[in-house]
């Protein structure tokens, strides 16, 4: 949450007045954000509700929701299934680190209770809200590139993709003792590969050869970090598979490690092009920047909104702008 410290000539403001100012400031930021995103969210929801609607007038914020005939899955290369947690539990074996439960240094106590809003289903004899586990099956070779949050996303996906059941996950290198820097699951359910590469900046030619940034700004990277993912050999269903290229690279844009002014159209395009030229990726995904504790002011929030507009625009106009095959 945003923090404001305001004083006057007569000393500190009263506690009630300080609290009121913080509440007003926070609500101003939230209201501004809702105003900025409300139109795309409404239009996206409208399209999602009608999968057969005419998409000729779709905006750059396409949700890409599709339905398939489950009797014809010959063209499907990635799929997911939802399960009852009693039948398929989530073990959290690859991401054991989390927030400590108990008293906090700055006051208050962190508890492990489930919010009441997620327990409402129990009142009607059902289960908890959103209480399910997910498994994924794919033959694709997928690589996540990003900071520690990207690593945490990849750790969750590693379990969904079967890394625990198949005992096919390994840590390629550590960012520091006990922290994943590069990880690899091969095979996944379905015979694919899933990797994660921790880096604090979007791929760029200028950062190549610099010291690898484990937990500092800069985004330095080297080819020794690329090589474990390419030409990796593994066996699945009686076949020997060698990774010749990555099918899809997923970038988590590293806002926080990168300042707003550093995340430009040019940097986004360069990262996509390097993912294609270095890793062979035919598809590149950029996760838009979410509202996090890195968004501390209205100015930063506006900058994040502009970054996301650039990401949407680059994705929507990629083929028109570049004439590429990816």
C-alpha positions in Angstrom: 0.0 0.0 0.0 1.2 3.6 -0.6 2.8 5.3 2.3 2.7 9.1 2.8 4.4 11.1 5.5 3.0 14.6 5.9 3.8 17.2 8.5 2.8 20.8 9.2 4.4 23.8 11.0 2.8 22.7 14.3 4.4 19.3 14.3 3.0 15.9 13.4 -0.6 15.6 12.3 -3.1 13.8 14.5 -3.3 10.1 14.1 -6.8 10.3 12.8 -5.9 12.9 10.2 -2.9 11.0 9.0 -5.0 7.9 8.6 -7.6 9.8 6.7 -5.0 11.3 4.3 -3.6 7.8 3.6 -7.1 6.4 2.9 -7.9 9.3 0.6 -4.6 8.9 -1.3 -5.0 5.2 -1.6 -8.6 5.4 -2.9 -7.5 8.0 -5.4 -4.9 5.6 -6.9 -7.3 2.7 -6.9 -10.1 4.8 -8.5 -7.7 6.1 -11.2 -6.6 2.5 -12.0 -10.2 1.3 -12.3 -11.1 4.2 -14.6 -8.1 3.3 -16.8 -8.8 -0.4 -17.1 -12.6 -0.6 -16.9 -13.3 -0.4 -20.6 -10.9 -3.1 -21.8 -12.2 -5.4 -19.0 -15.8 -4.9 -19.9 -15.2 -5.5 -23.6 -13.1 -8.6 -22.9 -15.7 -10.0 -20.7 -18.3 -9.5 -23.3 -16.3 -11.4 -25.9 -15.5 -14.2 -23.5 -19.2 -14.7 -22.7 -19.9 -15.3 -26.4 -17.3 -17.5 -28.0 -19.2 -17.5 -31.3 -19.5 -13.8 -31.6 -18.3 -11.9 -34.7 -14.6 -11.0 -33.9 -14.1 -8.8 -37.0 -14.1 -5.7 -34.8 -12.0 -7.1 -32.0 -9.7 -4.6 -30.2 -5.9 -5.1 -29.6 -6.9 -6.5 -26.2 -8.1 -9.8 -27.7 -8.6 -12.4 -25.0 -8.0 -15.3 -27.4 -10.5 -17.6 -25.6 -11.3 -20.5 -27.8 -13.4 -23.7 -27.5 -12.7 -27.0 -29.1 -14.6 -30.1 -29.9 -13.3 -32.5 -27.3 -13.8 -35.4 -29.8 -11.2 -33.9 -32.1 -8.0 -33.1 -30.3 -5.5 -34.1 -33.0 -4.3 -30.5 -33.4 -4.1 -29.7 -29.6 -0.5 -29.5 -28.3 -1.2 -28.2 -24.8 -4.2 -28.9 -22.6 -5.2 -28.6 -19.0 -7.5 -30.5 -16.6 -9.0 -29.4 -13.3 -9.2 -31.8 -10.3 -10.7 -32.1 -6.9 -8.0 -31.4 -4.3 -8.9 -34.6 -2.5 -8.0 -36.6 -5.6 -5.1 -34.6 -6.9 -3.5 -32.6 -4.1 -1.2 -29.6 -4.6 2.0 -30.5 -2.9 3.9 -27.2 -3.4 7.1 -29.2 -3.5 9.1 -26.9 -5.8 8.2 -23.5 -4.1 8.4 -24.2 -0.4 9.5 -20.7 0.5 6.7 -18.3 1.5 5.7 -15.6 4.0 6.3 -16.4 7.6 3.2 -16.8 9.8 3.0 -14.9 13.0 4.0 -11.4 14.3 5.3 -8.9 11.8 8.2 -6.6 12.4 6.2 -3.5 11.6 3.2 -4.6 13.7 0.3 -6.9 13.2 0.1 -10.6 12.7 0.0 -12.7 9.6 -2.4 -15.6 9.9 -2.9 -18.7 7.8 -6.7 -18.4 7.7 -8.7 -18.7 4.4 -10.7 -15.6 3.7 -14.4 -16.0 4.6 -15.4 -15.1 1.0 -13.7 -18.3 -0.2 -15.6 -20.5 2.2 -19.1 -19.5 1.1 -19.5 -22.7 -0.8 -19.5 -24.7 2.4 -22.7 -23.1 3.5 -24.6 -24.7 0.7 -23.1 -28.1 1.1 -20.4 -27.6 -1.5 -16.6 -27.0 -1.4 -14.4 -23.9 -1.0 -14.4 -21.3 -3.7 -11.7 -21.8 -6.4 -10.6 -24.9 -4.5 -9.1 -27.1 -7.3 -5.8 -28.3 -8.7 -4.6 -28.1 -12.3 -2.6 -30.5 -14.4 -1.1 -29.6 -17.8 -0.1 -31.9 -20.7 2.0 -30.7 -23.6 4.7 -31.7 -26.1 5.8 -28.1 -26.4 9.2 -26.8 -25.3 8.5 -23.7 -23.2 10.9 -21.4 -21.4 10.0 -18.7 -18.8 12.4 -15.8 -18.5 12.0 -13.3 -15.7 12.8 -12.3 -12.1 11.9 -14.2 -8.9 8.2 -13.9 -9.5 8.6 -15.6 -12.9 10.6 -18.4 -11.1 7.7 -18.8 -8.7 5.2 -19.1 -11.5 7.5 -21.7 -13.2 7.8 -23.6 -9.9 4.0 -23.9 -9.8 3.8 -24.9 -13.4 6.6 -27.5 -12.9 4.3 -29.4 -10.6 1.3 -29.0 -12.9 3.3 -30.4 -15.8 4.3 -33.5 -13.8 7.8 -32.7 -12.6 7.1 -34.4 -9.3 5.3 -37.5 -10.5 7.8 -38.1 -13.3 10.8 -37.1 -11.2 12.0 -35.1 -14.2 12.8 -31.7 -12.7 16.3 -30.5 -11.9 17.9 -27.2 -10.9 20.4 -26.3 -13.6 22.0 -23.5 -11.6 21.3 -21.6 -8.4 21.0 -17.8 -8.3 22.4 -18.2 -4.8 22.3 -21.2 -2.4 18.8 -22.4 -2.1 17.3 -20.1 -4.8 16.5 -21.3 -8.3 18.4 -19.6 -11.1 17.7 -22.0 -13.9 15.4 -25.0 -13.8 14.3 -27.7 -16.2 11.5 -30.3 -16.4 12.0 -32.9 -19.2 9.9 -34.7 -19.9 6.6 -33.1 -19.0 3.3 -34.8 -19.2 2.9 -35.2 -22.9 6.6 -35.3 -23.6 7.5 -31.6 -23.7 10.0 -29.5 -21.8 9.6 -26.6 -19.4 12.4 -24.4 -18.3 12.9 -21.2 -16.2 15.7 -18.7 -16.4 16.0 -16.0 -13.7 17.2 -12.6 -15.1 16.5 -9.1 -13.9 16.1 -7.4 -17.3 14.6 -8.0 -20.7 17.1 -9.8 -23.1 19.2 -7.2 -24.9 22.4 -7.3 -26.9 24.0 -4.7 -24.7 23.6 -6.9 -21.6 25.1 -10.0 -23.2 28.5 -10.9 -21.6 27.9 -8.9 -18.5 27.9 -10.6 -15.2 24.8 -12.6 -14.6 22.4 -10.6 -12.4 21.3 -12.9 -9.7 19.6 -10.3 -7.5 20.7 -7.0 -8.8 19.8 -4.6 -11.6 21.3 -4.9 -15.1 19.9 -8.0 -16.7 23.3 -9.4 -17.6 23.3 -12.8 -19.3 25.7 -15.2 -21.0 25.4 -18.2 -23.4 26.2 -20.7 -20.7 22.7 -19.9 -19.4 21.2 -20.5 -22.8 23.0 -23.8 -23.7 21.3 -26.0 -21.0 17.9 -25.4 -22.6 19.0 -26.0 -26.2 20.2 -29.4 -27.3 18.9 -30.9 -24.1 18.3 -34.7 -24.6 15.8 -36.8 -22.7 13.6 -39.8 -23.2 9.8 -40.1 -23.4 7.5 -43.0 -24.3 10.4 -45.0 -25.8 11.7 -42.1 -27.9 14.9 -40.1 -27.5 14.2 -36.4 -27.8 16.7 -33.6 -28.4 15.6 -30.0 -28.0 16.6 -28.1 -31.1 14.6 -25.0 -30.4 12.2 -23.5 -27.9 8.6 -23.3 -29.1 7.5 -20.6 -26.8 9.3 -18.0 -24.6 7.3 -16.4 -21.8 8.7 -13.1 -20.5 7.6 -11.6 -17.2 8.4 -7.9 -17.8 10.7 -7.1 -14.8 9.2 -3.8 -13.6 10.8 -3.2 -10.2 14.2 -4.3 -11.4 13.7 -2.1 -14.5 12.4 1.4 -14.2 9.4 2.5 -16.1 11.4 4.6 -18.5 13.6 1.6 -19.3 10.7 -0.6 -20.5 10.3 0.8 -24.0 8.9 -0.5 -27.3 12.4 -0.9 -28.5 13.4 -3.1 -25.6 10.3 -5.2 -25.9 10.8 -5.8 -29.6 14.6 -6.5 -29.1 13.8 -9.1 -26.4 11.3 -10.8 -28.8 13.8 -10.8 -31.6 16.5 -12.3 -29.4 14.2 -15.0 -28.1 13.7 -16.0 -31.8 17.3 -15.7 -33.0 19.0 -17.2 -29.9 16.4 -19.7 -28.7 14.5 -20.4 -32.0 11.2 -19.3 -30.4 8.3 -19.2 -32.8 6.0 -17.7 -30.2 6.8 -15.1 -27.6 4.5 -14.1 -24.8 4.9 -10.9 -22.7 3.0 -10.8 -19.4 1.6 -7.4 -18.8 2.8 -5.6 -15.7 0.3 -6.1 -12.8 -0.6 -3.8 -9.9 2.0 -4.7 -7.2 3.9 -3.1 -4.4 6.3 -1.7 -7.1 3.5 0.7 -8.1 4.0 3.3 -5.4 2.6 6.5 -6.9 0.0 7.6 -9.4 2.8 8.6 -11.8 4.3 5.1 -11.7 0.8 3.6 -12.2 0.3 5.7 -15.3 3.7 4.6 -16.5 2.7 1.0 -16.0 -0.5 1.6 -17.9 1.5 2.9 -20.8 3.9 -0.1 -20.7 0.9 -2.4 -21.0 -0.5 -0.4 -23.9 2.8 -0.8 -25.7 2.9 -4.6 -25.0 -0.7 -4.9 -26.4 0.2 -2.8 -29.4 3.4 -4.7 -30.2 1.6 -8.0 -30.0 -1.4 -6.9 -32.1 0.7 -5.3 -34.9 3.7 -7.7 -34.8 3.2 -9.3 -38.2 2.3 -6.0 -39.9 5.3 -4.3 -38.4 7.9 -6.9 -38.9 6.8 -9.3 -41.6 8.2 -12.2 -39.6 7.2 -15.8 -39.2 6.9 -15.8 -35.4 
